[in-house]
Amino acid sequence: MLIFPRDLEPILRKSLFKNKIIVLFGPRQSGKTTLSKKIIASFGNDGQYFDCQLLEVREAFVEGEPNKLKTFIGNKKIVVFDEAQTIQNIGIILKIFHDHYPEIQVIATGSSSFDLANKIIEPMTGRAIEYTLFPLTIDEIKKIKKITKADLMDIFQFGSYPAIIAAETTEEKKSTLKNIATNYLYKDIFMFEQIRYQLIFEKLLKALSYQIGSLVSVNELAQTIGTSPLTINRYLKLLEQALIIKIVRPFSNNPRTEIRKAFKIYFLDTGIRNVLADINSPLETRSDKGAIFENFFFCELLKKHSLQIFPPEIMFWRTRTKLEIDFIEKDGPKIKATECKWSNEKVSFTKFLANYKEAETRVVRVDDFID
């Protein structure tokens, strides 16, 4: 099996045995199990992996009985509890266990950030460190292979889940991506949240897939899909918490000339977006290829910033006269403006720099990501 080096690994290792439980979020199939097994493997017989979906593991988790869990794991110094959100009252149980056995390093992983957060983080206040593992970055892929133009087009088309990148044929990529989108994408939402209108939920996802990089109106979505703005807002929140989409807000210091209330939507994987939009045609022939590249670059920014303790906020800039810059990274007083361009057309930052003279600017193009 192809194992990709993950940039998060050295950060996780530095966090071990600091008297904190490590909580590892991430979409299903993003590589959490592989990474956690790799970490504990380096501890030999002192490490152990447990799948919390197995009955024998679940029976060891009894609220108020840390000794039972200690007996189950024996003398291990570091343990992984995978899919921890499937255990009832997992946060309270781990809190009590950690208080009794702080010398044992616990790594709890889960695919559903909203559910795992509620079950672990709230009871574990002050006792846990959170990390998120996303699909592969372009730099992580480059540690394994060189990226050609064809490879990059495949990443734009099929995304960067590890199983997708490891697939050797286009047909294998298609079937793997369909499996992820069909069997894993909504699993946590439908398992832990009551979705009263499943058809509306799926219509919303499809509608969003056609609006990446564009301004999104909740009222327009509600009218188009045939539901209330309240329902749209609730489902948007669930989709964001489930690590399927990300809402990006506008950057503005001048409300008279710059928009402040509208927002944009990006998917956390371009392959998932393309499946939802029923995209099968070659990418370079598509009219939305620029938006797909923009979404890809957003994912790269998000993954890079997820490794930082205090990451910059990713925003966009747009004036009421429709001047626009794709991404603004705001890091305290520092501002970096980025435009994504598929072609070699010229880009001007003159209007933006007139208001933000100290800002750093750059243009990124497709060829920048090819070896």
C-alpha positions, 0 to 999 in steps of 0.5 A: 500500500502506498503511504504518503508522508503527511506534513501533520505527522511531525507536529503530532509527534511533538505533541505526544506525552504533553499531558494532553489527549490528541483529537484528530478530526478529518473527512472519512478516507483522508488518512487518519487511520493510516497516520495514527497507525504509523505513529504508534508503530514507532513505539513497538509493543508500547503502542496499540490501535483500537477500532471503536466500531468493534464490539469488544472495544466498545464494551471496555468504555464504561462511564465512571469505570476507568479501571476497566478501560485500563485493564483492556489496554494493559500496559500500553503507553500510547493508544489510538481510539479510532472512530471515537465518536461511535462511543456513547459519552466518549468525552466524559469517559476519556476525561475521567480516564485521563485524570486517572492515567495521565501518563498514557497518551491517548489519540482519539480520531473521528470523521465527524468533526461536529459530533466528535467535538460535542462528545470530546472537546466540551467535556475535555476542556483544557485536556485536549489538543485538536488537529485536522487531517485533510486530503493530500496537499500538492507538496505531500504528493510531490514527496512521492512522485513528480507532478506533470500537467496530466497529473495536475489535471487529474487532481483538479478532476478527481481530487486528492484523497490518498486512495485517489492519488494512489489509483493507477488508472482513470477508471479506478479513480472514478470508481474510488471517488464515487465510492467515497462520495456515495458511502462516506460523504454524508455518513456522519451527517445522516448518522448523527443529525436528523435530516428531515428533508434529505432530497432538499439536502442533496439538492442544496449540495448540487446547487452549491457545486455549481456556485464555487467561487461565486457569491452565494445568496441564502434567499436565492438558494431557498427559493430555487430549492423550495425550502426556507432560508432557516433550513438552508442556513442549518444545512450549510452549517452541517456541511461545513462542520462535516468538512465537506464545504467551507464558507468564505467571508468578505474582507472589508474595511470600507463598507461604503465601497466594499461588500460585507455580508455576502459569502462564497462556498468552496468544497474541501475536495475538487473531486467531490465537487465534480462528482456532485456537479456530474462532471465527466468531460475533460477539464480543459474543455470546461467553462468552469475550469477557472473556478475549479482551479480556484477551488483547488488553490483554496484547498491548498491554502486551507490545508497549509494554514491548518498546520499553524496554531494561529492561522491567517483568516482566508477571505475574499475582496469585492467592491460594489462595482464588482472589482474582485480579488480571489483570496485575502489572507489576513494575519493580524495587520498583514494582508496577502492578496492572491488572484488565481488565473488559468491563463496568462492574462494580466492582473492588476492590483492597483485599485486594491493597493490604493486602499491597502498599500502595505498588502502583499500581492501575487498571481498563481497559475496552473503551471506553478504547480507542475514540476 
